[in-house]
């Protein structure tokens, strides 16, 4: 196979920055099986509101980290994430994770340049379209008999990730070529974090510390309950890495919430509070989890997949969760 043919086979159909239009509901519904999926990927009711609208492609979703079990990247075929198009949880009892949704190419059509536009008024749904939309609503819950005394089990793209993705070796070079060819990662960024990953791999062997670059917390004794009662729109500064490590246990956790290595680049910087998170679906179990303590999401602060082991350059841009103890209010 020639180099040109090889690149043609690897190059994703969509590049970051391309403009697309979401197809109409009847067009998309025609691509789905009776379970409301295409090649295992659910089309969720929350996605219907975007039909007919134009968006910029945020990233090629040719891979995504498995947050169900392995925390490694998995291969995903022919899908993208759209810029600023996140799930609002309206069909899943108000889940507040705010995940970027996956969009199959068959659900989109290319447009020449443009800007984000409102969709034209949709024609009244015919009987078949209405029936299939109603079926989509039912598919947000587990089949009858699978829910139990623990409560409803929900189904969404996150809970079903393993059904529409494939296991992939972390060192598979094709994923990194796609990162570059799709525009997901700029060459300078790629080189920088590839060098860091290489250094970390060598250092793990030399230092015999398999957890590097994860550094254990140093918390001792009972920590103060530093409740700020933060509200959306307030300015906060993320405390320094050293300050936060002093609040963490040996597993880098504080009151059940982990401080991930992907959160470290935001230390010392100032952001606005996006929202308080009080409920979200655990993708491992499909159960709704009620958050009992402070849990904060910050505007524009998402996981970059640049420092973690085995999930390099994941494009999911997941919101990390912050304890108020890790933040300070900015006057």
C-alpha positions as CSV (number, residue, x, y, z in Angstrom):
1,X,0.0,0.0,0.0
2,X,1.4,3.4,-1.0
3,X,1.9,6.2,1.6
4,X,-0.9,8.2,0.0
5,X,-3.3,5.2,0.2
6,X,-2.3,4.6,3.8
7,X,-3.0,8.2,4.8
8,X,-6.3,8.1,2.9
9,X,-7.3,5.0,4.9
10,X,-6.3,6.7,8.2
11,X,-7.5,10.2,7.7
12,X,-10.8,10.9,9.4
13,X,-13.7,12.1,7.3
14,X,-14.1,15.2,9.4
15,X,-11.5,17.7,10.7
16,X,-11.7,19.9,13.7
17,X,-13.2,23.2,12.4
18,X,-15.3,21.7,9.6
19,X,-18.9,23.0,9.4
20,X,-21.7,20.5,9.4
21,X,-25.5,20.5,9.6
22,X,-27.3,18.0,11.7
23,X,-29.8,16.1,9.5
24,X,-33.5,16.2,10.1
25,X,-35.1,13.9,12.7
26,X,-36.7,11.6,10.0
27,X,-33.4,11.2,8.2
28,X,-31.6,10.3,11.4
29,X,-34.3,8.0,12.7
30,X,-34.1,6.1,9.4
31,X,-30.5,5.2,10.2
32,X,-31.3,3.6,13.6
33,X,-32.3,0.1,14.5
34,X,-35.2,-0.7,16.7
35,X,-33.2,-0.1,19.8
36,X,-32.5,3.5,18.6
37,X,-28.8,2.8,17.8
38,X,-26.5,2.9,14.8
39,X,-23.6,0.4,15.0
40,X,-24.2,0.2,18.7
41,X,-24.2,3.9,19.3
42,X,-27.4,5.3,20.8
43,X,-29.0,8.4,19.4
44,X,-30.4,10.1,22.5
45,X,-33.5,12.3,22.8
46,X,-31.4,15.2,23.9
47,X,-29.9,15.3,20.4
48,X,-33.2,15.9,18.6
49,X,-33.2,19.7,19.5
50,X,-30.1,20.1,17.3
51,X,-31.7,18.7,14.1
52,X,-31.4,21.2,11.2
53,X,-28.8,23.3,13.0
54,X,-25.2,24.1,11.9
55,X,-22.2,23.5,14.1
56,X,-18.4,23.5,13.9
57,X,-16.8,20.1,14.4
58,X,-14.9,20.3,17.7
59,X,-12.9,17.1,17.2
60,X,-12.8,13.8,15.5
61,X,-14.1,11.2,17.9
62,X,-12.1,8.4,16.5
63,X,-11.2,7.3,20.1
64,X,-12.5,8.0,23.6
65,X,-11.4,7.0,27.1
66,X,-13.2,4.2,28.8
67,X,-14.6,5.6,32.0
68,X,-16.5,2.4,32.7
69,X,-13.6,0.2,33.6
70,X,-10.1,0.4,32.0
71,X,-9.5,4.1,31.7
72,X,-7.7,3.5,28.5
73,X,-8.6,4.8,25.0
74,X,-11.0,2.8,22.8
75,X,-11.4,3.0,19.0
76,X,-14.6,4.5,17.7
77,X,-15.5,4.5,14.0
78,X,-16.8,7.4,12.0
79,X,-17.9,9.8,14.7
80,X,-17.3,13.4,15.8
81,X,-17.9,15.8,18.7
82,X,-19.6,19.1,17.9
83,X,-18.4,22.4,19.4
84,X,-20.3,23.3,22.6
85,X,-23.0,20.7,22.0
86,X,-23.3,18.9,25.3
87,X,-26.0,16.7,26.8
88,X,-28.4,18.6,29.0
89,X,-29.7,15.5,30.7
90,X,-33.4,16.4,30.0
91,X,-34.3,12.9,29.0
92,X,-32.3,11.3,31.8
93,X,-33.9,12.9,34.8
94,X,-31.6,15.9,34.9
95,X,-28.2,14.3,34.9
96,X,-25.7,17.1,35.2
97,X,-22.5,15.6,33.7
98,X,-22.8,17.8,30.6
99,X,-21.0,15.3,28.3
100,X,-20.0,16.0,24.8
101,X,-22.2,13.8,22.6
102,X,-21.0,11.5,19.8
103,X,-22.4,12.1,16.3
104,X,-22.2,9.5,13.5
105,X,-21.3,10.9,10.1
106,X,-24.6,9.6,8.8
107,X,-26.4,12.0,11.1
108,X,-24.5,15.0,9.6
109,X,-24.0,16.6,6.3
110,X,-21.2,19.0,5.2
111,X,-21.8,22.7,4.6
112,X,-19.6,25.2,3.0
113,X,-18.2,27.4,5.8
114,X,-20.9,29.4,7.6
115,X,-21.9,30.3,11.1
116,X,-24.1,28.6,13.7
117,X,-27.7,29.0,12.6
118,X,-31.0,28.3,14.1
119,X,-32.9,25.5,12.6
120,X,-35.9,26.3,10.4
121,X,-39.3,25.3,11.9
122,X,-39.6,21.6,11.8
123,X,-42.7,20.2,10.0
124,X,-45.2,18.4,12.1
125,X,-43.9,14.8,12.8
126,X,-45.8,12.1,10.9
127,X,-47.1,9.1,12.8
128,X,-44.0,7.0,12.1
129,X,-41.6,9.7,13.2
130,X,-43.6,10.3,16.3
131,X,-43.6,6.6,17.1
132,X,-39.8,6.4,16.8
133,X,-39.2,9.5,18.9
134,X,-41.4,7.9,21.6
135,X,-39.3,4.8,21.3
136,X,-36.1,6.8,21.8
137,X,-37.5,8.1,25.1
138,X,-38.1,4.5,26.3
139,X,-34.6,3.5,25.4
140,X,-33.2,5.9,28.0
141,X,-34.2,3.3,30.6
142,X,-33.0,-0.2,30.9
143,X,-35.3,-2.9,29.6
144,X,-38.2,-4.0,31.9
145,X,-36.9,-6.3,34.6
146,X,-33.4,-4.9,34.7
147,X,-34.2,-2.2,37.2
148,X,-34.5,-3.3,40.8
149,X,-34.9,-2.0,44.3
150,X,-31.7,0.1,43.8
151,X,-33.7,2.2,41.4
152,X,-33.9,3.0,37.7
153,X,-31.0,2.0,35.5
154,X,-30.4,4.5,32.7
155,X,-29.0,4.0,29.3
156,X,-27.1,6.8,27.4
157,X,-24.0,7.0,25.1
158,X,-21.7,7.0,28.1
159,X,-23.2,3.8,29.7
160,X,-23.1,2.1,26.3
161,X,-19.6,3.1,25.2
162,X,-18.3,-0.4,25.2
163,X,-21.0,-1.4,22.7
164,X,-19.9,1.0,20.0
165,X,-16.1,1.0,20.6
166,X,-13.3,-1.4,20.4
167,X,-10.3,-2.2,22.6
168,X,-7.1,-0.4,21.3
169,X,-3.5,-0.7,22.3
170,X,-2.2,2.6,23.7
171,X,0.8,2.5,21.4
172,X,-1.2,1.9,18.2
173,X,0.4,4.6,15.9
174,X,-2.8,5.0,13.8
175,X,-4.6,6.8,16.6
176,X,-1.9,9.4,16.8
177,X,-1.8,9.9,13.1
178,X,-5.5,10.5,13.2
179,X,-5.0,13.0,16.1
180,X,-2.7,15.0,13.8
181,X,-4.6,14.5,10.4
182,X,-7.9,15.4,12.0
183,X,-6.6,18.6,13.6
184,X,-7.5,17.3,17.0
185,X,-3.9,18.0,18.2
186,X,-1.6,20.7,16.8
187,X,1.9,19.4,15.9
188,X,3.6,21.5,18.6
189,X,1.2,20.2,21.3
190,X,1.7,16.7,20.0
191,X,5.5,16.9,20.2
192,X,5.4,18.5,23.7
193,X,3.2,15.9,25.3
194,X,4.8,13.0,23.5
195,X,8.1,14.0,25.0
196,X,6.5,14.3,28.4
197,X,4.9,10.9,28.1
198,X,8.3,9.4,27.0
199,X,10.1,11.0,29.9
200,X,7.4,9.8,32.3
201,X,7.7,6.2,31.0
202,X,11.4,6.2,31.5
203,X,11.2,7.8,34.9
204,X,8.7,5.1,36.0
205,X,11.3,2.5,35.3
206,X,14.3,4.4,36.7
207,X,12.5,5.5,39.9
208,X,10.5,2.2,40.2
209,X,7.4,4.3,40.8
210,X,4.7,2.8,38.7
211,X,2.3,5.7,39.6
212,X,4.4,8.5,38.2
213,X,3.3,11.3,37.3
214,X,0.6,10.7,40.0
215,X,1.9,12.0,43.3
216,X,0.3,10.8,46.5
217,X,-1.5,13.2,48.7
218,X,0.0,14.2,52.1
219,X,-3.1,14.9,54.2
220,X,-2.7,14.4,57.9
221,X,-5.5,14.5,60.4
222,X,-8.9,16.1,60.0
223,X,-9.1,18.8,57.4
224,X,-11.1,22.0,57.8
225,X,-14.6,22.1,56.2
226,X,-13.9,25.0,53.9
227,X,-17.4,25.4,52.5
228,X,-17.7,28.4,50.1
229,X,-21.3,27.8,48.9
230,X,-20.1,28.8,45.4
231,X,-22.8,29.7,42.9
232,X,-22.7,29.8,39.0
233,X,-20.9,32.9,37.7
234,X,-18.7,33.5,40.6
235,X,-14.9,33.9,40.0
236,X,-12.6,31.4,41.7
237,X,-8.9,30.6,41.7
238,X,-7.7,27.0,41.7
239,X,-5.3,26.5,44.6
240,X,-1.7,25.5,43.9
241,X,-0.8,21.8,43.3
242,X,1.0,21.7,46.6
243,X,-1.9,23.2,48.5
244,X,-4.3,20.6,47.0
245,X,-1.9,17.7,47.6
246,X,-2.1,18.5,51.3
247,X,-5.8,17.8,51.3
248,X,-5.5,14.4,49.5
249,X,-5.1,10.9,50.9
250,X,-2.7,8.3,49.5
251,X,-5.0,7.6,46.6
252,X,-5.2,11.3,45.7
253,X,-8.8,11.6,47.0
254,X,-10.7,13.9,49.3
255,X,-14.0,12.8,50.7
256,X,-14.5,10.4,47.9
257,X,-13.5,12.7,45.0
258,X,-10.3,12.2,43.2
259,X,-7.9,14.9,42.1
260,X,-6.8,13.7,38.6
261,X,-3.4,14.5,37.1
262,X,-5.3,16.2,34.2
263,X,-6.5,18.8,36.7
264,X,-3.0,20.0,37.6
265,X,-2.5,22.3,34.6
266,X,-5.4,24.5,36.0
267,X,-3.8,25.1,39.3
268,X,-3.2,28.8,40.2
269,X,-5.5,30.0,37.4
270,X,-8.9,31.8,37.6
271,X,-12.2,30.6,36.2
272,X,-15.9,31.1,36.6
273,X,-18.2,28.6,38.3
274,X,-20.3,26.9,35.7
275,X,-22.6,25.0,38.1
276,X,-22.9,22.9,41.2
277,X,-23.3,19.2,40.4
278,X,-26.0,17.5,42.5
279,X,-26.9,14.4,40.4
280,X,-25.2,12.4,37.7
281,X,-25.4,9.0,36.1
282,X,-22.7,6.5,37.0
283,X,-21.8,5.1,33.6
284,X,-20.6,1.8,35.3
285,X,-24.0,1.0,36.8
286,X,-26.4,3.2,35.0
287,X,-27.7,4.4,38.4
288,X,-28.4,8.1,39.3
289,X,-25.9,9.2,41.9
290,X,-26.9,12.0,44.3
291,X,-24.0,14.2,45.3
292,X,-24.2,14.9,49.0
293,X,-21.2,17.3,49.3
294,X,-19.9,20.3,47.3
295,X,-19.1,19.4,43.7
296,X,-18.2,22.2,41.3
297,X,-17.7,22.4,37.5
298,X,-15.8,25.4,36.1
299,X,-16.3,27.1,32.8
300,X,-13.9,26.0,30.1
301,X,-12.1,23.6,32.3
302,X,-12.1,20.1,30.7
303,X,-9.8,17.1,30.7
304,X,-7.2,17.4,27.9
305,X,-6.0,13.9,27.9
306,X,-2.4,15.1,27.8
307,X,-0.8,13.8,31.0
308,X,-2.7,10.5,31.8
309,X,-1.4,7.1,31.1
310,X,-3.0,5.0,28.3
311,X,-5.6,7.7,27.3
312,X,-3.4,10.3,25.6
313,X,-5.2,13.0,23.6
314,X,-8.7,11.6,24.4
315,X,-11.1,14.2,22.7
316,X,-14.1,13.7,25.1
317,X,-13.3,17.0,27.0
318,X,-14.9,15.7,30.2
319,X,-15.6,18.2,33.0
320,X,-13.5,17.5,36.1
321,X,-15.2,17.9,39.4
322,X,-13.8,20.2,42.1
323,X,-14.2,20.4,45.9
324,X,-14.6,23.9,47.3
325,X,-11.5,23.2,49.4
326,X,-9.4,23.2,46.2
327,X,-10.7,26.6,45.2
328,X,-10.6,30.1,46.7
329,X,-13.2,32.9,45.9
330,X,-11.9,35.8,44.0
331,X,-13.3,39.2,45.1
